[in-house]
Amino acid sequence: MSHAFYIYLSYGVSALIVLALIAWVWLDGRARQAELKALEAAGIRRRSATAASGASE
C-alpha cells in the first residue's frame, strides 16, 4: 500500500463525516420547524413574537 492510499482514505472518511453532520443538522432543523408549527397550531406562541409586536419593557 502506498502513502497516497492513506491520505485519500483519510480525506474520504473526513468528507463522509462532514456530509453526515450537514445532513444531521439539516434534518434536525426540519424537525424543529415542524415542532414549532405544531405548537403554533395548538395556540402556543413564542415569547419573541410578543416583543416584535411593539410591547416595550
Biopython code that builds the backbone (N, CA, C, O; Angstrom):
import numpy as np
from Bio.PDB.StructureBuilder import StructureBuilder

atoms = [
    (1, "MET", "N", (0.846, -1.188, 0.000)),
    (1, "MET", "CA", (0.000, 0.000, 0.000)),
    (1, "MET", "C", (0.885, 1.242, 0.000)),
    (1, "MET", "O", (1.957, 1.286, 0.602)),
    (2, "SER", "N", (0.390, 2.218, -0.688)),
    (2, "SER", "CA", (1.193, 3.422, -0.799)),
    (2, "SER", "C", (0.752, 4.462, 0.230)),
    (2, "SER", "O", (-0.307, 4.360, 0.850)),
    (3, "HIS", "N", (1.595, 5.442, 0.377)),
    (3, "HIS", "CA", (1.310, 6.543, 1.290)),
    (3, "HIS", "C", (0.081, 7.322, 0.817)),
    (3, "HIS", "O", (-0.699, 7.802, 1.640)),
    (4, "ALA", "N", (-0.094, 7.448, -0.474)),
    (4, "ALA", "CA", (-1.223, 8.185, -1.048)),
    (4, "ALA", "C", (-2.548, 7.525, -0.679)),
    (4, "ALA", "O", (-3.553, 8.214, -0.501)),
    (5, "PHE", "N", (-2.559, 6.206, -0.565)),
    (5, "PHE", "CA", (-3.787, 5.494, -0.185)),
    (5, "PHE", "C", (-4.319, 5.988, 1.154)),
    (5, "PHE", "O", (-5.515, 6.244, 1.287)),
    (6, "TYR", "N", (-3.467, 6.122, 2.123)),
    (6, "TYR", "CA", (-3.876, 6.569, 3.447)),
    (6, "TYR", "C", (-4.356, 8.021, 3.425)),
    (6, "TYR", "O", (-5.292, 8.381, 4.138)),
    (7, "ILE", "N", (-3.721, 8.837, 2.615)),
    (7, "ILE", "CA", (-4.127, 10.237, 2.502)),
    (7, "ILE", "C", (-5.514, 10.326, 1.874)),
    (7, "ILE", "O", (-6.387, 11.030, 2.383)),
    (8, "TYR", "N", (-5.715, 9.611, 0.766)),
    (8, "TYR", "CA", (-7.023, 9.629, 0.110)),
    (8, "TYR", "C", (-8.105, 9.026, 0.996)),
    (8, "TYR", "O", (-9.237, 9.508, 1.018)),
    (9, "LEU", "N", (-7.759, 7.989, 1.712)),
    (9, "LEU", "CA", (-8.721, 7.373, 2.622)),
    (9, "LEU", "C", (-9.114, 8.342, 3.737)),
    (9, "LEU", "O", (-10.291, 8.433, 4.088)),
    (10, "SER", "N", (-8.152, 9.058, 4.292)),
    (10, "SER", "CA", (-8.472, 10.000, 5.366)),
    (10, "SER", "C", (-9.318, 11.158, 4.850)),
    (10, "SER", "O", (-10.231, 11.613, 5.539)),
    (11, "TYR", "N", (-9.020, 11.639, 3.637)),
    (11, "TYR", "CA", (-9.870, 12.672, 3.044)),
    (11, "TYR", "C", (-11.283, 12.154, 2.801)),
    (11, "TYR", "O", (-12.253, 12.874, 3.034)),
    (12, "GLY", "N", (-11.406, 10.939, 2.344)),
    (12, "GLY", "CA", (-12.720, 10.346, 2.096)),
    (12, "GLY", "C", (-13.528, 10.174, 3.367)),
    (12, "GLY", "O", (-14.718, 10.489, 3.402)),
    (13, "VAL", "N", (-12.883, 9.674, 4.410)),
    (13, "VAL", "CA", (-13.573, 9.497, 5.690)),
    (13, "VAL", "C", (-13.985, 10.859, 6.259)),
    (13, "VAL", "O", (-15.091, 11.009, 6.779)),
    (14, "SER", "N", (-13.108, 11.830, 6.159)),
    (14, "SER", "CA", (-13.431, 13.177, 6.649)),
    (14, "SER", "C", (-14.605, 13.769, 5.880)),
    (14, "SER", "O", (-15.492, 14.379, 6.478)),
    (15, "ALA", "N", (-14.621, 13.597, 4.573)),
    (15, "ALA", "CA", (-15.721, 14.111, 3.760)),
    (15, "ALA", "C", (-17.034, 13.439, 4.139)),
    (15, "ALA", "O", (-18.071, 14.099, 4.215)),
    (16, "LEU", "N", (-16.997, 12.138, 4.376)),
    (16, "LEU", "CA", (-18.221, 11.434, 4.785)),
    (16, "LEU", "C", (-18.727, 11.940, 6.134)),
    (16, "LEU", "O", (-19.933, 12.104, 6.319)),
    (17, "ILE", "N", (-17.832, 12.185, 7.060)),
    (17, "ILE", "CA", (-18.233, 12.683, 8.375)),
    (17, "ILE", "C", (-18.836, 14.077, 8.257)),
    (17, "ILE", "O", (-19.856, 14.369, 8.883)),
    (18, "VAL", "N", (-18.215, 14.934, 7.462)),
    (18, "VAL", "CA", (-18.739, 16.294, 7.278)),
    (18, "VAL", "C", (-20.117, 16.246, 6.617)),
    (18, "VAL", "O", (-21.026, 16.964, 7.034)),
    (19, "LEU", "N", (-20.282, 15.413, 5.597)),
    (19, "LEU", "CA", (-21.587, 15.282, 4.938)),
    (19, "LEU", "C", (-22.643, 14.731, 5.896)),
    (19, "LEU", "O", (-23.795, 15.165, 5.871)),
    (20, "ALA", "N", (-22.252, 13.782, 6.734)),
    (20, "ALA", "CA", (-23.190, 13.237, 7.711)),
    (20, "ALA", "C", (-23.621, 14.308, 8.710)),
    (20, "ALA", "O", (-24.795, 14.373, 9.077)),
    (21, "LEU", "N", (-22.688, 15.147, 9.153)),
    (21, "LEU", "CA", (-23.034, 16.222, 10.077)),
    (21, "LEU", "C", (-23.947, 17.259, 9.423)),
    (21, "LEU", "O", (-24.877, 17.754, 10.059)),
    (22, "ILE", "N", (-23.688, 17.585, 8.169)),
    (22, "ILE", "CA", (-24.548, 18.530, 7.452)),
    (22, "ILE", "C", (-25.959, 17.961, 7.328)),
    (22, "ILE", "O", (-26.937, 18.671, 7.564)),
    (23, "ALA", "N", (-26.068, 16.698, 6.963)),
    (23, "ALA", "CA", (-27.375, 16.058, 6.838)),
    (23, "ALA", "C", (-28.093, 16.024, 8.179)),
    (23, "ALA", "O", (-29.298, 16.270, 8.243)),
    (24, "TRP", "N", (-27.372, 15.724, 9.240)),
    (24, "TRP", "CA", (-27.973, 15.656, 10.567)),
    (24, "TRP", "C", (-28.520, 17.013, 10.992)),
    (24, "TRP", "O", (-29.643, 17.096, 11.490)),
    (25, "VAL", "N", (-27.751, 18.069, 10.803)),
    (25, "VAL", "CA", (-28.194, 19.413, 11.175)),
    (25, "VAL", "C", (-29.395, 19.822, 10.335)),
    (25, "VAL", "O", (-30.344, 20.405, 10.858)),
    (26, "TRP", "N", (-29.368, 19.525, 9.043)),
    (26, "TRP", "CA", (-30.473, 19.887, 8.160)),
    (26, "TRP", "C", (-31.755, 19.150, 8.562)),
    (26, "TRP", "O", (-32.820, 19.760, 8.654)),
    (27, "LEU", "N", (-31.651, 17.844, 8.798)),
    (27, "LEU", "CA", (-32.834, 17.067, 9.197)),
    (27, "LEU", "C", (-33.349, 17.496, 10.563)),
    (27, "LEU", "O", (-34.559, 17.552, 10.780)),
    (28, "ASP", "N", (-32.439, 17.798, 11.483)),
    (28, "ASP", "CA", (-32.856, 18.250, 12.808)),
    (28, "ASP", "C", (-33.550, 19.606, 12.719)),
    (28, "ASP", "O", (-34.525, 19.849, 13.430)),
    (29, "GLY", "N", (-33.062, 20.480, 11.862)),
    (29, "GLY", "CA", (-33.702, 21.780, 11.661)),
    (29, "GLY", "C", (-35.107, 21.629, 11.116)),
    (29, "GLY", "O", (-36.022, 22.335, 11.541)),
    (30, "ARG", "N", (-35.283, 20.716, 10.180)),
    (30, "ARG", "CA", (-36.631, 20.465, 9.652)),
    (30, "ARG", "C", (-37.554, 19.933, 10.737)),
    (30, "ARG", "O", (-38.728, 20.300, 10.789)),
    (31, "ALA", "N", (-37.033, 19.070, 11.602)),
    (31, "ALA", "CA", (-37.851, 18.518, 12.685)),
    (31, "ALA", "C", (-38.242, 19.608, 13.675)),
    (31, "ALA", "O", (-39.382, 19.642, 14.139)),
    (32, "ARG", "N", (-37.301, 20.503, 14.005)),
    (32, "ARG", "CA", (-37.622, 21.597, 14.930)),
    (32, "ARG", "C", (-38.652, 22.554, 14.320)),
    (32, "ARG", "O", (-39.541, 23.035, 15.024)),
    (33, "GLN", "N", (-38.539, 22.830, 13.022)),
    (33, "GLN", "CA", (-39.522, 23.691, 12.359)),
    (33, "GLN", "C", (-40.911, 23.054, 12.398)),
    (33, "GLN", "O", (-41.907, 23.749, 12.598)),
    (34, "ALA", "N", (-40.980, 21.747, 12.208)),
    (34, "ALA", "CA", (-42.261, 21.045, 12.279)),
    (34, "ALA", "C", (-42.834, 21.116, 13.693)),
    (34, "ALA", "O", (-44.042, 21.274, 13.867)),
    (35, "GLU", "N", (-41.973, 21.001, 14.696)),
    (35, "GLU", "CA", (-42.445, 21.119, 16.083)),
    (35, "GLU", "C", (-42.969, 22.517, 16.362)),
    (35, "GLU", "O", (-43.992, 22.673, 17.029)),
    (36, "LEU", "N", (-42.280, 23.537, 15.862)),
    (36, "LEU", "CA", (-42.746, 24.909, 16.059)),
    (36, "LEU", "C", (-44.092, 25.138, 15.393)),
    (36, "LEU", "O", (-44.965, 25.790, 15.966)),
    (37, "LYS", "N", (-44.268, 24.607, 14.188)),
    (37, "LYS", "CA", (-45.555, 24.749, 13.504)),
    (37, "LYS", "C", (-46.666, 24.060, 14.282)),
    (37, "LYS", "O", (-47.775, 24.583, 14.381)),
    (38, "ALA", "N", (-46.371, 22.883, 14.836)),
    (38, "ALA", "CA", (-47.379, 22.156, 15.617)),
    (38, "ALA", "C", (-47.742, 22.932, 16.880)),
    (38, "ALA", "O", (-48.914, 22.995, 17.252)),
    (39, "LEU", "N", (-46.748, 23.523, 17.542)),
    (39, "LEU", "CA", (-47.033, 24.297, 18.748)),
    (39, "LEU", "C", (-47.840, 25.549, 18.418)),
    (39, "LEU", "O", (-48.775, 25.895, 19.141)),
    (40, "GLU", "N", (-47.483, 26.225, 17.330)),
    (40, "GLU", "CA", (-48.222, 27.420, 16.948)),
    (40, "GLU", "C", (-49.643, 27.071, 16.532)),
    (40, "GLU", "O", (-50.566, 27.844, 16.788)),
    (41, "ALA", "N", (-49.833, 25.926, 15.897)),
    (41, "ALA", "CA", (-51.176, 25.484, 15.524)),
    (41, "ALA", "C", (-52.003, 25.166, 16.766)),
    (41, "ALA", "O", (-53.228, 25.292, 16.747)),
    (42, "ALA", "N", (-51.340, 24.755, 17.844)),
    (42, "ALA", "CA", (-52.038, 24.453, 19.085)),
    (42, "ALA", "C", (-52.310, 25.715, 19.898)),
    (42, "ALA", "O", (-52.935, 25.646, 20.956)),
    (43, "GLY", "N", (-51.849, 26.863, 19.414)),
    (43, "GLY", "CA", (-52.118, 28.113, 20.095)),
    (43, "GLY", "C", (-50.993, 28.585, 20.988)),
    (43, "GLY", "O", (-51.130, 29.604, 21.665)),
    (44, "ILE", "N", (-49.894, 27.875, 21.003)),
    (44, "ILE", "CA", (-48.759, 28.276, 21.830)),
    (44, "ILE", "C", (-47.876, 29.180, 20.990)),
    (44, "ILE", "O", (-47.414, 28.788, 19.919)),
    (45, "ARG", "N", (-47.641, 30.392, 21.477)),
    (45, "ARG", "CA", (-46.855, 31.369, 20.728)),
    (45, "ARG", "C", (-45.483, 31.535, 21.357)),
    (45, "ARG", "O", (-45.269, 31.224, 22.529)),
    (46, "ARG", "N", (-44.558, 32.035, 20.547)),
    (46, "ARG", "CA", (-43.207, 32.302, 21.032)),
    (46, "ARG", "C", (-43.166, 33.639, 21.756)),
    (46, "ARG", "O", (-43.884, 34.571, 21.393)),
    (47, "ARG", "N", (-42.326, 33.731, 22.782)),
    (47, "ARG", "CA", (-42.187, 34.990, 23.514)),
    (47, "ARG", "C", (-41.654, 36.091, 22.624)),
    (47, "ARG", "O", (-42.005, 37.257, 22.806)),
    (48, "SER", "N", (-40.816, 35.744, 21.668)),
    (48, "SER", "CA", (-40.242, 36.760, 20.797)),
    (48, "SER", "C", (-41.300, 37.375, 19.890)),
    (48, "SER", "O", (-41.109, 38.486, 19.396)),
    (49, "ALA", "N", (-42.399, 36.684, 19.662)),
    (49, "ALA", "CA", (-43.459, 37.220, 18.813)),
    (49, "ALA", "C", (-44.147, 38.393, 19.494)),
    (49, "ALA", "O", (-44.571, 39.326, 18.813)),
    (50, "THR", "N", (-44.272, 38.375, 20.826)),
    (50, "THR", "CA", (-44.914, 39.494, 21.521)),
    (50, "THR", "C", (-43.982, 40.691, 21.582)),
    (50, "THR", "O", (-44.454, 41.827, 21.537)),
    (51, "ALA", "N", (-42.688, 40.479, 21.682)),
    (51, "ALA", "CA", (-41.742, 41.579, 21.723)),
    (51, "ALA", "C", (-41.682, 42.279, 20.368)),
    (51, "ALA", "O", (-41.487, 43.493, 20.306)),
    (52, "ALA", "N", (-41.845, 41.537, 19.304)),
    (52, "ALA", "CA", (-41.783, 42.124, 17.972)),
    (52, "ALA", "C", (-43.040, 42.918, 17.649)),
    (52, "ALA", "O", (-43.020, 43.751, 16.743)),
    (53, "SER", "N", (-44.139, 42.680, 18.371)),
    (53, "SER", "CA", (-45.388, 43.371, 18.064)),
    (53, "SER", "C", (-45.435, 44.774, 18.628)),
    (53, "SER", "O", (-46.416, 45.486, 18.415)),
    (54, "GLY", "N", (-44.397, 45.194, 19.344)),
    (54, "GLY", "CA", (-44.312, 46.568, 19.803)),
    (54, "GLY", "C", (-44.467, 46.745, 21.290)),
    (54, "GLY", "O", (-44.536, 47.882, 21.755)),
    (55, "ALA", "N", (-44.523, 45.699, 22.044)),
    (55, "ALA", "CA", (-44.614, 45.817, 23.502)),
    (55, "ALA", "C", (-43.263, 46.238, 24.058)),
    (55, "ALA", "O", (-42.254, 45.578, 23.813)),
    (56, "SER", "N", (-43.243, 47.321, 24.798)),
    (56, "SER", "CA", (-41.965, 47.788, 25.362)),
    (56, "SER", "C", (-41.902, 47.439, 26.825)),
    (56, "SER", "O", (-42.907, 47.453, 27.536)),
    (57, "GLU", "N", (-40.686, 47.121, 27.265)),
    (57, "GLU", "CA", (-40.488, 46.755, 28.673)),
    (57, "GLU", "C", (-39.681, 47.797, 29.372)),
    (57, "GLU", "O", (-39.408, 47.669, 30.565)),
]
sb = StructureBuilder()
sb.init_structure("model")
sb.init_model(0)
sb.init_chain("A")
sb.init_seg("    ")
for serial, (resi, resn, name, xyz) in enumerate(atoms, 1):
    if name == "N":
        sb.init_residue(resn, " ", resi, " ")
    sb.init_atom(name, np.array(xyz, "f"), 0.0, 1.0, " ", f" {name:<3s}", serial, name[0])
structure = sb.get_structure()
